[in-house]
Amino acid sequence: MTFFDLILIWLHLIGATFWLGGMLFLSLVAVPLLKQSSDPAFAQREFVNQACRFRMFVWVALSILLVTGAIRLPHVVNLSESIVNWPPAVLSKLVLVFLLIVVSLAHDRFIGPKVRTLKNKPIAELVITEKFFLRISPLIGRLTMLLGLGTLLAAAFMVRA
């Protein structure tokens, strides 16, 4: 293994640590603390501020993961082989990464902004689809975290397979 390979793996691990660590922090520390607030409007604004600030770093971390992962992929599989011959752990990780990106993009570019707009409307004025968006938004965030944890598990299987 070359020094360049070590640096790529290190950057990959830093990206994964930052991304997943941040998601766990928001879910397990920030949200429970903000739910204890006596001012729900303040808590909502504070969470949105934290999430928006974190989002930029998330996309940097995911970009690092994609670039380093793509560079390292030929060291893990033979790219001239059919994808069906690749190890299941590699295929699982690639599928989970793809789903992670799709769900993250949907959450950041569509669902999140829509929910922020809907939060300013009185609940009585919301139509059923708008209420649906308000209900699924926190679930999408949790799904993203679960996809990240699944990706990490697939990575562990890749290394140990």
N, C-alpha and C positions, 0 to 999 in steps of 0.2 A: 504494500500500500504506500502510495507516494504522499508527500507532505500536502500536495494539492487535494488529494482525496480526503485526508484528515480535515483540512480546512472546510471542504464542502460538507462533510458529515457534521462538523461542529456548527457550521452556519445553519444546517438543516435542523439540528437539535435546538439551537437557540430560537429559530423561527417557531418550531413546534411548542417549545416551552413558553415563549411569550404569548402565542396565540391561545393555547389551551389554558395556561395559567391565568390569563386575563379573563377568559370566559368563566372559569371556575371562581375567580375572585368576584366578578359581577354577580354570578348566580348565588354563591354561598355566603358572601360577605356584604356587598353593597345593597342588593335587593332586600335582604332581611333587615338591615339597618334602616333603610329608607322606609320600609313598611311600618316601623315603629314611630315614625314622625307624626307629630300631632297636626301637621299641615299637609294633607294629601296632595294638594296642588304643588307645593314646594317640592315634595318628594318626587313627584312625577317629573317636574322640570329638572331636578338634580340628576335623576336617572338618565333622562334624555341627554343632558349635558355630558355626563360621564360616558354614555354609550357613543355619542357622536365623536368625542375626543378619542376614545378607544378605537373607533372604526378605522381611522386613518392608519393607525399602527397595525391593525388586523390585516388590512390589505397589503401593507408592506411585508408583514410576516408571511402571509399566504403567497406573495410573489416570490419571496426568498425560498419558501418550500417548493414551489413549482419549478423554479429555475434549478435549484440544487438537486431536486428529485429527478428532473429530466436529464441532467448531466450524469447523475449516478446510475440511472436505469440500465444503460448498457453493461454496467459492472454486475448487475443483478440477474439479467436475463440476456439471452442471445436474441438480438433484435431481428436476425434473419430467420428465426424460427416462427412458426405460426403462433399467434397469440393464445390459441387453445392449448399449446404445450407449455405455457408459462406456469410457474407455481401458483397454486390457488391463493396463497397469501398475497402475492404481488397483484393478481387480478382483483382480489378483494380490496386491497388498498387503493388501487386505481379507481375502482367503482365508487368507493367511499369518498375519495378526493373529488371526483366529478360531482357527486351528489352534494357534497359540502359546498362547492363553489356555486352550484345552481341555487341551493337553498339560501346561501349567504347573499348572493346577488338579488334574489327575490325579496329577501328581508330588508336589505339596505336600500334598494332602489325603488321598490314598489310598496311593500306592505308597511314598512316603518314610516315613510312619509305620509302614506294614506292614514295611518293610525294617528299620527301627530295632528293631522287636519281634523280628523273625526273627534279627537279629545276636546276640541273647542266647541263642538256642537252639543246642545242639550240632548240628553239621552232619549227624550220623548220624540225628537225630530229624526232620529236615526231609522233608516230602513233596515230590513233584515240582513242584507248583504253587508251593510256597514257595521252592524252589530257582530256579524261573523268575523270581519277583519279585526275588531277589537278583541274577540275571544281567541283567535288563533295566533295573534302576534306574539304573546309570551311563549306559546307552544313552539313556534318556529325558532325562537331563540334557544329553547331547550333542545330541539331537534338538532340544531347546529352543533351544540355542545356534545350531544350523543354521537353524532357523526364524527366529530373530532376525536372523541374517546375511542370509537371503533377504528378509526384510522390509526391511532396510536397502538391499539391492540394488534391490528394487522401488521404494523411495522415491527412489533416485537416478534410476531410469528415469522416474518420475513428474515429477520436477523438470526433467529434460532433454528430455522428450517434447514 
